[in-house]
């Protein structure tokens, strides 16, 4: 029986972030849409506790005998340590050095915006992404914008396929204490997200800002009287907070896709986003676009939605239509087509 091994290591990271949600949702969708006779098995490096990497419908996870650092070192040196299976999908560039492997590259931030990452992170990501484009069987990117940037930044013979992300089906809501009306931001608090600019813009507008997501690197301090830092929430809590937002703001300097944008649109929440190419592509004209890094533009964009109910209603309708294009089932079927094509070579 052929087996697709999916590397779910990101679920065990201290801050899984958006790539953690991508890993969990796509792995589950791959299992649900597996072709007849195929199985899907998770795999992780050696950890004391791998319970966070358990995914409904996915076998395992299979625990490899090497801890993460040792496995990274082995793969970086070209050791063909194979995690098993007939084909492998790496949901991040943490992947075997060669073989029948498909690697998802979420963005090109290490090249386009290196100052928003740690120097160590920039070096590692450039190295492993360049290896993937040179040696992997195929590359998956979430947007055409990332695909074009990747061909410039890390050209290689591996074919690049654009496969959009999906919208999570949230469970029943669990109440969370939030203000009556607020701007919402979702994501790890780090320099690239532009949340510091958003905190200043919402202060100028006199509207509360609710931030969902863990504190990341970079020392971004959002503490202010009008800012509500909720940290990590369960999906049930996130559903409650998301559906009650007046607007979802995504002022990122760079993104590969922007899951919160389509999740907000699907939930009937108007979106204001930066002009980062991937966000513009994903929003498809159904959000308000503002210039990156410009506080005045962000204030104007937010005000245009908050002060005009008619404009907000138009954005909500357009956003719902746009979000229909993104499902995890469609993403999984596209990924399966890539793997089956590799297996027929």
C-alpha positions, -999 to 999 in steps of 0.1 A, spaced: 0 0 0 16 33 -11 22 58 17 26 96 16 47 108 45 40 143 57 66 161 79 46 177 107 75 190 127 61 226 127 34 215 151 60 209 177 77 243 174 75 267 204 55 291 181 39 271 153 24 303 137 5 303 104 27 275 91 15 254 120 -21 259 109 -12 251 73 5 219 84 -24 207 104 -51 216 80 -34 204 48 -23 171 64 -59 164 75 -72 173 40 -46 151 23 -58 122 45 -94 129 37 -88 131 -1 -62 103 -4 -65 83 -36 -77 47 -34 -50 25 -17 -29 54 -4 -23 62 33 -9 94 49 15 91 78 30 119 98 66 121 108 86 142 132 121 143 147 126 128 182 108 148 209 99 139 245 62 146 237 48 144 201 11 146 211 8 181 194 16 164 161 -14 140 162 -38 148 134 -72 132 128 -70 108 98 -32 109 96 -14 78 109 14 83 135 33 105 139 63 83 131 91 95 154 125 95 137 155 84 158 173 118 155 164 149 175 156 180 154 191 196 155 208 164 145 183 157 117 188 193 104 226 188 104 223 154 87 200 168 59 221 199 55 251 178 48 233 158 22 228 126 42 199 109 25 181 100 57 147 90 44 117 93 67 99 64 49 70 64 25 67 64 -13 66 102 -14 73 129 12 57 163 16 75 188 37 52 216 49 82 238 55 117 238 40 128 214 68 131 185 44 153 156 32 180 167 9 168 148 -22 144 121 -34 107 121 -41 101 151 -20 77 180 -24 85 211 -3 62 240 5 80 274 5 57 299 22 75 331 13 107 347 2 111 370 32 147 359 39 156 376 6 131 404 2 129 416 39 158 400 57 157 427 84 124 413 97 141 380 106 170 371 128 204 368 110 205 331 119 170 326 105 178 344 73 209 323 67 192 290 75 161 297 53 181 309 24 202 277 26 174 252 29 151 269 4 179 271 -22 186 234 -16 149 226 -22 147 244 -55 179 226 -66 171 191 -54 134 186 -45 110 168 -69 87 199 -68 80 231 -49 46 243 -37 41 280 -31 8 296 -19 7 325 -44 20 334 -78 37 364 -61 59 340 -41 65 318 -71 78 348 -91 100 360 -63 113 325 -57 124 321 -93 145 353 -89 159 347 -54 165 309 -55 163 296 -90 166 259 -95 153 230 -117 125 220 -93 91 228 -109 71 254 -89 33 249 -84 10 275 -70 -15 260 -45 -35 284 -24 -43 278 12 -78 271 25 -102 285 51 -105 267 84 -139 253 94 -141 267 129 -159 248 157 -187 262 179 -177 295 195 -163 299 230 -168 334 244 -139 357 251 -139 391 268 -135 417 240 -145 454 236 -179 461 219 -162 474 188 -126 468 178 -100 463 150 -85 428 150 -50 416 141 -41 379 140 -5 366 139 28 362 158 39 396 172 71 402 153 85 431 132 73 418 98 36 420 108 34 458 112 14 456 144 34 484 160 21 507 132 -14 493 136 -13 501 174 -4 537 166 -31 540 139 -58 526 161 -48 550 189 -51 579 165 -86 567 156 -96 561 192 -107 525 185 -96 494 205 -71 470 190 -74 433 197 -43 412 189 -45 374 187 -12 356 186 19 349 207 48 372 213 75 364 188 110 377 183 122 413 179 109 429 211 78 444 195 60 461 225 23 467 218 13 474 254 -10 505 254 -43 513 272 -63 507 240 -46 474 230 -59 440 242 -33 413 239 -51 379 239 -21 357 231 -29 323 217 -66 312 215 -83 280 207 -101 278 174 -134 281 192 -122 313 209 -107 327 177 -141 321 160 -158 342 186 -133 371 184 -130 370 146 -168 372 139 -173 402 162 -145 424 148 -154 456 130 -124 451 107 -94 427 103 -62 446 97 -32 429 80 -5 457 76 23 432 70 55 443 53 56 409 36 35 377 35 34 346 15 -4 342 16 -21 358 46 -45 332 61 -62 357 85 -73 377 54 -94 349 39 -105 336 73 -119 371 80 -136 373 46 -152 340 50 -165 351 85 -181 382 70 -155 407 84 -142 435 62 -104 436 56 -78 463 54 -45 450 42 -11 462 30 0 463 -6 24 434 0 20 415 -34 8 382 -19 -19 400 1 -31 419 -29 -33 387 -49 -52 368 -22 -76 396 -14 -84 399 -51 -98 434 -47 -122 424 -19 -103 444 7 -90 479 12 -53 482 2 -29 506 19 7 513 14 31 493 35 48 512 64 27 543 60 8 553 91 -14 579 74 -25 555 47 -33 528 73 -54 554 93 -72 564 62 -79 529 52 -93 519 86 -114 550 88 -129 543 54 -144 511 68 -151 521 104 -169 553 95 -189 541 65 -213 512 71 -222 510 34 -186 506 25 -182 479 51 -212 460 38 -198 461 3 -165 447 15 -182 419 35 -202 408 4 -171 409 -18 -150 391 8 -174 362 12 -174 357 -26 -136 358 -27 -131 334 2 -151 307 -16 -121 302 -39 -100 289 -10 -106 254 5 -83 229 20 -99 202 0 -90 219 -32 -55 225 -19 -51 188 -10 -63 176 -44 -38 199 -61 -10 186 -39 -20 150 -45 -18 156 -83 18 168 -78 28 137 -57 11 112 -81 29 128 -110 63 123 -92 54 87 -85 47 80 -122 82 93 -133 
